[in-house]
Amino acid sequence: MSWSMALGMFKSLIEQCHAKCINKSHAEGDVSKQEALCLDRCVSKYLETDVQVGENMQKLGQSGQLYRKLSSDMDQSGAWT
């Protein structure tokens, strides 16, 4: 994985888990126990999902199915359908 891909994944993880878990209605300086638990679960699920997607893509790539799937999802102009 390239540095820019890892950075993009980390940025996405932060944005998604922050939006889901951090309560915006109060201005406490510390993260509450409930927020910390939510963040822990969110990060865990995000990383677990990333591993599963990576494994599936690797399997598809090894069999040539990934290329065929991506090719079939594009029209002749190269746009996604």
C-alpha positions in Angstrom: 0.0 0.0 0.0 1.4 3.4 -0.9 1.8 6.2 1.6 -0.9 8.3 0.0 -3.4 5.4 0.0 -2.6 4.7 3.7 -3.0 8.4 4.5 -6.3 8.5 2.6 -7.6 5.5 4.5 -6.6 7.0 7.8 -8.3 10.3 6.9 -11.5 8.5 5.9 -11.4 6.5 9.1 -11.1 9.6 11.2 -13.8 11.5 9.4 -16.3 8.7 9.5 -15.7 7.6 13.1 -15.6 11.2 14.4 -18.9 12.0 12.6 -20.5 8.9 14.1 -19.2 9.0 17.6 -18.3 12.5 18.8 -21.2 14.4 20.4 -21.4 17.8 18.9 -23.9 19.2 21.4 -21.4 19.7 24.3 -18.0 21.4 24.5 -16.2 19.1 26.9 -12.5 19.0 26.4 -12.3 15.2 27.1 -13.9 12.3 25.2 -16.6 10.7 27.2 -16.6 7.0 28.0 -19.5 6.4 25.6 -17.7 8.3 22.8 -14.4 6.4 23.5 -16.3 3.1 23.3 -18.0 4.1 20.1 -14.7 5.2 18.6 -13.0 1.9 19.6 -15.8 -0.1 17.9 -15.9 2.1 14.8 -12.1 1.8 14.2 -12.2 -1.9 14.9 -15.0 -2.5 12.4 -13.4 -0.1 9.8 -10.1 -2.0 9.9 -11.7 -5.4 9.9 -13.8 -4.5 6.9 -10.7 -3.1 5.1 -8.9 -6.4 5.7 -11.8 -8.4 4.4 -12.1 -6.2 1.3 -8.4 -6.5 0.6 -8.5 -10.3 0.9 -11.5 -10.5 -1.5 -9.8 -8.2 -4.0 -6.6 -10.2 -3.8 -8.5 -13.4 -4.5 -10.4 -11.8 -7.4 -7.2 -10.3 -8.8 -5.4 -13.7 -8.7 -8.1 -15.3 -10.7 -8.4 -12.4 -13.1 -12.0 -11.8 -12.0 -11.3 -8.4 -10.6 -10.1 -7.1 -14.0 -13.1 -8.6 -15.8 -15.5 -7.2 -13.1 -14.0 -3.7 -13.4 -14.0 -3.8 -17.2 -17.7 -4.9 -17.2 -18.6 -2.0 -14.9 -17.3 0.6 -17.4 -18.9 1.5 -20.6 -16.9 1.9 -23.8 -16.1 5.6 -23.0 -14.4 4.5 -19.8 -17.1 5.9 -17.5 -18.5 3.8 -14.7 -22.0 2.4 -15.3 
